[in-house]
Each structure stands twice: as C-alpha cells, then as structure tokens.
Amino acid sequence: MSVLQVTFRIRRGIDFSGGPIIAEVLTSSAPDATSVQLSQNAWLGQTQAGSKTFSLSQSALEQVISFNAELPASAKSTAFRLRWTSAGVSGSADTLDITEVQIVSASVPTPFVQPDFRETLAHCELYFEKSYNLMTAPGTPSNAGLNAFYVSSTSIAINNRLSTRFRARKTSAPVVKLYAPSGSVAGYFNDESNNLRSVTPLIVGESGFELSITDSTLVGGIWFHYTADAEV
C-alpha cells in the first residue's frame, strides 16, 4: 500500500454559499476510469483512500489544506475531488480559488515546487506518448502530427513493413493503439480515399513499433495516429 500526500491552497470568494468542503482521494480497481463515471459515483471498486473536511470562514484568508491517502493494492485509477453542498448562487463571487495543488508519494508535507513543463513532459513520455497535439484526445479527427506512408498512386505491394520510432524510450514495451486521422476508435488507419482500414501493430518494443501492410487492394498509402502506453 502506497501513501500519497495531498496539499493545496484554497480561498473562498466573498459570496461563497457552500458549507463544509470535503477534499478526498478516490481510487478505482479499473484502469482508465472516466470522470463521467466518477461524477455518478460509478467507478468500479470505488474506494475513498483519504479525505479531509474543512470550512472557509473568511474570504480574504487563504488556507493550506493537507492530508494523506493510503492507496489500496487494487488501485488502477486515482482521482482528487472536492465536494460541498451549495446554497445557490448568492453573488458573482460565489467561487473557490484553488492553487498549488501538489500530490506526491510521501507521508509528510513537502514544499511546493513549480514544475517545469519540459521536464514533466520528458518524464511522462517514459511511460506514455501520442502523435496528436497535446490537448487533442486520441480518436478525435485531426491531421496535426499524423504519420504517413505514401507511395504515389500505385498499389502498395503485399507485406510492406513500416517502422515508427517513439520520441522517448519507454520503461517497458508499451501497448500501442492506432487511430485514423479522420476520427475512429483504436485499430484503424485511413487510406488514400479516407476510408477506415483495420490494422494491428506487428512488433512493439521499448523504442518503437512496426506495421505489416498486407492488403493488396490498398493504393497510395496509409495515414495514422498512435498512442504508446507503458502503464506502471
């Protein structure tokens, strides 16, 4: 069982109409549990790993809140959530300002460190990367960042091979999923006519993957996005 230490700063607006606030860490036994499921309290195996209840009495006073959460061994997804009961909007400043949220693997508070985006991205890409732009969800229609293999307007011979290198070597061989730039669920690419064609990565390693193109009816080339997930 691992321990997370959660710290954040919070201040209420002068018109805040809520009562006591509950800060909590929740876990699910399902990987990639969604925020929609969480809002419905429908996470599989949902467990409250840690919480703290507090009140904000003065609008000008910023408070530092800190608490620990003990993650169960079954945890596959984790979320930090704030809950309160609102009495209704009582003014334009019926708000909460939350800053310097820090969640670390520790049992005691540590000083807040402003993360460097480049360092954070480099660390994350040891475990996950995608060809899409940063804020584009996989499966969304988008040509930005796609991978292309084009051979004019001739037919692609059976059993062509296409290799793609990751931007960063992964900690282990990741799960690779391909998506069509026109928008699709995982497992497809676009052909020259923008049709969806199914595909499965042939060889996946820590530094890249290979595709085998075996469709003799394919003309022109293929276009695809990918995600690589070496989940811990």
C-alpha positions in Angstrom: 0.0 0.0 0.0 1.5 3.4 -1.0 0.8 6.7 0.7 0.0 9.9 -1.2 0.4 13.3 0.5 -2.1 15.9 -0.9 -1.5 19.7 -0.3 -3.2 22.7 -1.8 -4.1 26.3 -1.1 -7.7 27.4 -1.2 -9.6 30.7 -0.7 -13.3 31.4 -0.9 -15.0 34.3 -2.8 -16.9 36.8 -0.7 -20.2 35.3 -1.9 -19.3 31.7 -1.4 -22.5 29.9 -0.4 -21.3 26.4 0.3 -20.9 24.7 3.6 -18.1 22.4 4.7 -15.8 21.2 2.0 -14.7 17.6 1.6 -11.3 17.0 -0.1 -10.8 13.4 -1.0 -8.7 10.9 -3.0 -10.7 8.2 -4.7 -9.5 5.0 -6.3 -10.9 2.5 -8.8 -10.0 -1.1 -9.5 -10.5 -0.4 -13.2 -7.8 1.2 -15.4 -8.6 4.4 -17.2 -11.8 5.0 -15.2 -13.5 8.2 -16.5 -14.5 11.4 -14.9 -18.1 10.9 -16.1 -18.3 7.6 -14.1 -16.7 9.3 -11.1 -19.4 12.1 -11.2 -22.0 9.3 -10.9 -20.1 7.6 -8.2 -20.0 4.6 -10.5 -16.3 3.8 -10.5 -15.7 0.1 -10.4 -14.5 -0.9 -6.9 -14.6 2.8 -5.8 -12.8 3.5 -2.6 -12.1 6.6 -0.6 -8.4 6.4 0.1 -8.2 9.5 2.2 -10.1 12.7 2.9 -10.3 15.9 4.9 -13.3 18.1 5.8 -12.8 21.8 6.4 -14.7 25.1 6.3 -13.6 28.5 4.9 -14.9 31.3 7.1 -13.1 34.4 5.8 -13.0 35.3 2.1 -9.6 37.1 2.3 -7.9 34.3 4.1 -6.0 31.7 2.1 -5.8 28.3 3.8 -3.3 25.5 3.2 -5.0 22.1 3.3 -3.0 18.9 3.7 -4.0 15.2 4.2 -2.7 11.7 3.4 -4.3 9.0 1.3 -3.4 5.3 1.5 -3.9 3.7 -1.9 -5.1 0.1 -1.9 -3.1 -2.5 -3.8 -6.2 -2.9 -6.2 -6.0 0.8 -7.3 -5.7 1.2 -11.1 -7.2 4.7 -11.4 -6.9 7.6 -8.9 -8.7 11.0 -8.6 -8.6 14.0 -6.4 -12.0 15.6 -5.8 -13.6 18.5 -3.8 -17.2 18.2 -2.7 -19.6 20.7 -1.0 -23.3 21.5 -0.9 -24.1 24.9 -2.3 -27.0 27.0 -1.1 -27.3 28.5 -4.5 -25.5 31.3 -6.3 -25.6 34.4 -4.0 -23.4 36.7 -6.0 -20.8 36.9 -8.7 -18.1 35.9 -6.2 -19.7 32.6 -5.3 -16.4 30.9 -6.0 -13.4 29.0 -4.8 -9.8 29.8 -5.8 -7.5 26.7 -5.6 -3.8 26.9 -6.3 -0.5 25.0 -5.8 -2.1 21.5 -5.9 0.6 19.0 -5.1 0.2 15.2 -4.9 3.3 13.4 -4.0 4.3 9.9 -2.8 5.1 10.8 0.8 3.6 10.8 4.2 4.6 14.4 5.3 4.0 17.7 3.5 6.8 18.9 1.2 7.4 22.4 -0.2 5.5 23.2 -3.3 7.8 23.2 -6.4 6.6 24.9 -9.6 7.1 22.1 -12.2 9.0 22.8 -15.4 6.7 21.8 -18.3 9.6 20.4 -20.4 10.9 18.2 -17.5 7.4 17.0 -16.7 6.7 16.1 -20.3 10.0 14.3 -20.6 9.3 12.2 -17.5 5.7 11.4 -18.7 7.0 10.3 -22.1 8.9 7.5 -20.4 5.5 5.9 -19.9 3.2 7.5 -22.4 3.2 9.4 -25.7 0.9 10.2 -28.5 1.2 11.6 -32.0 -1.7 14.0 -31.6 -1.2 17.6 -30.3 -1.0 17.9 -26.5 -4.7 18.8 -25.9 -6.2 16.5 -28.6 -7.8 13.3 -27.3 -6.9 10.1 -29.2 -9.6 9.2 -31.7 -10.5 12.9 -32.4 -10.5 13.9 -36.1 -7.1 15.6 -36.6 -4.3 15.7 -39.2 -1.8 17.5 -36.9 1.1 15.2 -36.1 -0.1 12.2 -38.1 2.2 9.6 -39.5 2.1 8.9 -43.3 3.5 6.3 -45.6 2.9 7.3 -49.2 4.0 5.7 -52.5 2.4 7.9 -55.2 -0.8 6.4 -56.7 0.4 2.9 -57.2 -0.7 -0.2 -55.3 1.2 -1.0 -52.1 2.7 -4.4 -52.5 1.7 -7.2 -50.1 3.7 -7.4 -46.9 5.3 -3.9 -46.8 6.8 -3.0 -43.5 6.6 0.4 -41.8 8.6 1.3 -38.7 7.8 4.1 -36.3 10.2 5.3 -33.6 9.0 6.7 -30.2 10.1 10.2 -29.2 11.3 8.7 -25.9 12.3 5.1 -25.0 9.7 3.6 -22.7 10.3 1.8 -19.4 8.8 -1.3 -20.9 7.3 -2.4 -24.2 4.1 -0.3 -24.3 0.6 -1.1 -25.6 0.3 0.6 -29.0 -3.0 1.7 -30.4 -3.5 3.2 -33.9 -6.2 5.7 -34.9 -7.4 7.1 -38.2 -6.9 10.8 -38.6 -10.5 11.1 -39.8 -11.6 10.0 -36.3 -12.0 6.5 -35.1 -11.8 4.1 -32.2 -8.5 2.3 -31.9 -7.4 -0.2 -34.5 -7.7 1.7 -37.8 -5.9 3.9 -40.3 -7.0 6.0 -43.3 -6.2 5.0 -46.8 -5.9 7.5 -49.7 -9.7 7.8 -50.1 -10.0 8.4 -46.3 -11.6 5.0 -45.8 -11.1 3.2 -42.5 -8.9 0.1 -42.6 -8.1 -2.1 -39.7 -4.6 -2.6 -38.5 -2.7 -4.2 -35.6 1.0 -3.4 -34.7 3.2 -6.3 -35.6 6.3 -5.8 -33.4 6.3 -3.5 -30.4 9.5 -2.7 -28.4 10.6 0.0 -25.9 11.8 2.3 -28.7 9.2 1.8 -31.4 6.8 -0.5 -33.3 6.4 -2.0 -36.8 3.3 -2.4 -39.0 2.9 -5.0 -41.7 0.8 -3.9 -44.7 -0.8 -7.0 -46.3 -3.8 -5.6 -48.1 -3.2 -5.9 -51.9 -6.1 -3.5 -52.6 -4.5 -0.6 -50.8 -3.5 2.2 -53.1 -1.4 5.3 -52.4 -0.5 5.0 -48.8 -1.7 5.0 -45.2 -2.2 7.7 -42.6 -2.5 7.1 -38.9 -2.0 8.5 -35.3 -0.8 6.3 -32.4 -0.6 6.2 -28.6 2.0 4.2 -26.7 1.2 3.4 -23.1 3.7 1.7 -20.8 1.4 1.8 -17.8 3.1 1.3 -14.5 
